[in-house]
Amino acid sequence: MESDVRENIKNSALQLFNEPGYDATGIRELSAQAGCSLPMMYYYFESKEKLLHEIAVKDFVSLVDDIFAQAVKKNNLMDFALCFIGSMDSLKRREKLTMRLGLLLHMGVPSGMEDTRKVLVQHRYQKEQELKELLFDIWGTSRFLEEKTRMLYRLIYSALISMFLTNRPVSLKQVADDIEYLIR
């Protein structure tokens, strides 16, 4: 029961933080959407900021890590990228809202949420390092390893932006062509 209420609050927050937006959403609106009292909201999350922090730090980071872990099991860079981006298409609605909110937070967190920003920046750095290791396995001591890592990260990030922030479909063929160019 307790976890149901907590998840219901988070689901309501995901909907409201995505539309109309974090700044436009008040704690009273959150509690009404979640169907719980204001004291119940504060019991589970002491503030709107703590709620957003949990969604970003636990849910978003965990979702990206899970998809990354599945994709990294693929045989090569092409399969990794196509698996990672392709997996995004099959996410459930809640996961898509989590991805969208996480990407928005990557672009800038609300003021007063420096801890959340630090976690997201550290997570991004960690993923870039893991990509670098994947590329190192492919190219060895390529003198352009840093640049290729950043290019691959940007390629994947751009695909995610297209999918979740602009609602444009991503062509896996175009992604494959871009990676093919990168590999050369």
N, C-alpha and C positions, 0 to 999 in steps of 0.2 A: 504494500500500500504506500509506504513512504517513498519508495523509489518511483512509483507511478506518479505521485504528485510532483516530485522533483523533475521527472522527465516531461511531464505535461507543462510545467513552467518553462523548461528549456525549449520545448516545441513551440510554445506560444511566443517566446522570445525570438526564436529563429524566424518565425513568420513576421513579427512586428519589426525586428531589427533590419530585416531585408526590405520590408515595405510597410510602413512609410519611412523607416530608417531609425537608427539608434537614437539620434538627437531628438527626433520627433515623437519618440515613445516614452511615456511616463510610467512610473512604477505602478500607479493605479490602473492604467490601461493594461499593463502586463498581468496584474492579478485578475482583472475582469476577464481577459482573454483566456487565462488559464483556469478560470472558474474556482479561484481560491480567494481567501480573505487576504487583506494586506498584511496582517500579522503572520499568516502562513507564508507569504512571500518572503518576509524578513526572517522567518525561521530557517528557510532553506538557503536564501541568498541575502546577505546583509545589505546589499545595494545592487543597483542596476549594473554598476561597474564590475562587481564580483561575478555577476551572472554572465556578462559578456566575456570576462576573463576566463571563466570555466569553459565556455563554449569554444573560445579561441585556443586556449592552452591544452585542454583535454580532448575535446571532440575533433577540432580541425586538425591538430597535430597528429592525433591518433589515426584519423582517416587517411591523411597523406602518407604516414608511415606504413600503414597496412597495405595500401596500394603500391607504394614503392617497394616494399618487401616482396610482394608477389611478382612485380615486374622485373626485379633484379635477378630473379631465378631463371629468366630467359637466357637463351644461348648467346645472344649478341646485342649490340647497341640498338640496332634497328628493332629487334623484337622487344627489347626493354621499352623503348619509347612508344611503340605502337600499343603495347600492352598497357602501359601507364595511361596514355591518353584515351585509349579505347575503353579502359575500365571506368573512366569518368562518365562515359555515355550511359553506362548501365547502373549508375547509382540510383538509390531510392530518393524520393522527394526530400526527405529530411537531410540526407547526406548531401544532396545538391544545394540545399539552403545553407548547410554548414560550409561547403566549399565556397559558395558565393560570399558569405559573410567573412570567411577567412581571407579570401582574396581582397575584399574591400579593406580589411584591417592591414593587409600587407602594404596597401597604398597609403595608409595613414590611420593611426589610432586616435580616438578622441583624447582631448587634453586630460591630463591627470592619470593616464593609463600607461605610464612608462614601463611598468613591470610587464605588461602584456606585450608591448612593443619589443622589449628586450628578448622575451621568450620567442617571439616570431622571427626576429632577426637571427637569433642563435639557431633556430630550427632551419631557417633558410641556408645559413652557413653550413650546417651539418649536411643538408641534402646536397649542396654544391660539392662538398668534400667527398661524399659518397659517389656522386657522378664522376668526379675527378678520378677516383679509384677505379671505377668501371672503365673509363676512357684509358687509363693507364694500362689496364689489362689488355686493351685492344691495341694501343699504339706504343706501349713501352715508354721510352723516354722521348716522346715527341717534344720538340722545342716549342710547339704551339699548344701544349696541353692546357695551360690556363685559359687561353683564348677559346679553344674548342669547348672547354667545360662551360664557360660563360655563354657561348653561343648555343649550346645544347640546352642549358637551363632556360635561356631566354626563349628558345623555340617552344619548349614545353610550357613555360609560363604564358607565352602569347596564346597558345592553343587553349589553355585554361581560361584566360581572360575572354577569349572569343566565345567559349562555351557557356561560361557562367555569368559574365557581366554584360555581354552584348547579345546573348542568345543567338549567336551565329553558329551554324554547324561547322565542324572542323573536318576537313578532308584528310583522311588517313593517307591517301595517296600523296597529297601535297606534303604532309609531314615526312613520309618516306622519301620523297624526292629531296627535301631539305636536308634530311639526315644523310642521304647518299652523297650530296654535295659536301657536307661537313666531313664525311669519312675520307673523301679523296685527299 
